[in-house]
Amino acid sequence: MSQRYQSLSDFYPYYLSEHRDGTCRVLHFIGSSCVLILLVVAAAQRELTWLWYVAPAGYGFAWIGHFFFEKNRPATFQYPLYSLLSDWVMFRDILVGKVPLRGDLHSDD
C-alpha cells in the first residue's frame, strides 16, 4: 500500500478495514484495557517501572490478533501515529457501541 493519509479521519476507515475480524478487535480491546490499568497502577503507586509493561501489553495483544486471526500486518508498521490514535478511537467506538466488539465487520463500500 503506497497511499499516504493526510488526516486521522481519512485513515480511520482504512484502520477499521484492517480490523474486520472480531477476535482481533477483542484482543485490541483487552490490550488497550491493560494499558489503561497499567497507567492507573503506575500513577496510584507512583511507580514508573509499571510503564515498562505498557507497550508489550498493548501491542502484544493487538499483534496476536493481527498475525493469528486477522492474518495481516499491523498498520502500526507503516502508520505508527495514526495507528496508535486509531487504537483509542476504536476503543472508544467499541465502548459507545459504534463499532461491534465481536463478529466480523463488513465494508460499507
Rosetta blueprint (number, residue, H / E / L):
1 M L
2 S L
3 Q L
4 R L
5 Y L
6 Q L
7 S L
8 L H
9 S H
10 D H
11 F H
12 Y H
13 P H
14 Y H
15 Y H
16 L H
17 S H
18 E L
19 H L
20 R L
21 D L
22 G H
23 T H
24 C H
25 R H
26 V H
27 L H
28 H H
29 F H
30 I H
31 G H
32 S H
33 S H
34 C H
35 V H
36 L H
37 I H
38 L H
39 L H
40 V H
41 V H
42 A H
43 A H
44 A H
45 Q H
46 R L
47 E L
48 L H
49 T H
50 W H
51 L H
52 W H
53 Y H
54 V H
55 A H
56 P H
57 A H
58 G H
59 Y H
60 G H
61 F H
62 A H
63 W H
64 I H
65 G H
66 H H
67 F H
68 F H
69 F H
70 E H
71 K L
72 N L
73 R L
74 P L
75 A H
76 T H
77 F H
78 Q L
79 Y L
80 P H
81 L H
82 Y H
83 S H
84 L H
85 L H
86 S H
87 D H
88 W H
89 V H
90 M H
91 F H
92 R H
93 D H
94 I H
95 L H
96 V L
97 G L
98 K L
99 V L
100 P L
101 L L
102 R L
103 G L
104 D L
105 L L
106 H L
107 S L
108 D L
109 D L
